[in-house]
Amino acid sequence: MKFIASLILTALLSFAACLFLPWWSIALAAFLVAALIPQKPGKAFITGFIALFLLWGILSFWISNANENILAHKVSLLMLNMDNPYLLMLATAIIGALVAGFAALTGSFLRKSK
């Protein structure tokens, strides 16, 4: 139950934080959730990782499909040297997931050290 609760709370706090703060505020949200909800460090990392992987993956897919992948096609050519917007969406989701996962891991270690 803690896993599902922290997954949903991390995703919701990250979404709300990104409305008003820079993109890296996802780390603050994942850190706070992991520090407040006691979990083992590995499970905290997985929770933060999955929450942001799903959130950023779904959001980037939704935003990109709203404009028929026009920007994603151009950016994928610049960054990946291939015309694959879905690979760019995957890279976006993985970057967000790693940031949140390591922030949640840090929050879990902080809680454990007390």
Secondary structure as UniProt FT lines:
FT   HELIX           2..20
FT   TURN            23..24
FT   HELIX           25..36
FT   HELIX           41..66
FT   TURN            67..69
FT   HELIX           70..80
FT   HELIX           85..113
//
